[in-house]
Structures are given as structure tokens and as C-alpha cells.
């Protein structure tokens, strides 16, 4: 129940005031850290116990490639639309 409440409160605050780019970056880094923590504690031990290192390496490689591709295309779009960089119109 707490995560649902946190999402609703955070969404309401974001509707009223858009976060600055530094705050947005901090939130994204925190979320990425949580995801890696879950992977390390929940999925990796099971995959290593089943002796599936190839699946683990392929999965992590595809995940990293997807994140880097997403970053590349997002930055490319920001460069084309500079007024979106700060979240404010000129």
C-alpha cells in the first residue's frame, strides 16, 4: 500500500511543479540502483545456482545495450528540441 500511495503523491507533486533536471536525474539514478539491487539479490543467486552463466551474461548485456540505446536516442531528441532541455518554453 505504501508504494501506491508514494506513486500517487509523487504524481500529484509532479503535476503541480515539474522537477528540475538535477532532481529528475537523481530520481532516475535511485530507481536504477533499486533495480540493480533487486537483480543482485533475487535473480542472480537463482541463475547461478541453476548454472546458467550464459543466460545471465546475455541478459545483462542486452539490458545494458537497451539502457545505452535509450540514452543515446533521448539525448539526440533533446539536441533537436533545445527548449525541452530545461522543461520550460522559451
C-alpha positions, 0 to 999 in steps of 0.5 A, a space after each residue: 500500500 505504501 508504494 501506491 500511495 508514494 506513486 500517487 503523491 509523487 504524481 500529484 507533486 509532479 503535476 503541480 511543479 515539474 522537477 528540475 533536471 538535477 532532481 529528475 536525474 537523481 530520481 532516475 539514478 535511485 530507481 536504477 540502483 533499486 533495480 540493480 539491487 533487486 537483480 543482485 539479490 533475487 535473480 542472480 543467486 537463482 541463475 547461478 545456482 541453476 548454472 546458467 552463466 550464459 543466460 545471465 551474461 546475455 541478459 545483462 548485456 542486452 539490458 545494458 545495450 537497451 539502457 545505452 540505446 535509450 540514452 543515446 536516442 533521448 539525448 539526440 531528441 533533446 539536441 533537436 528540441 533545445 527548449 525541452 532541455 530545461 522543461 520550460 518554453 522559451 
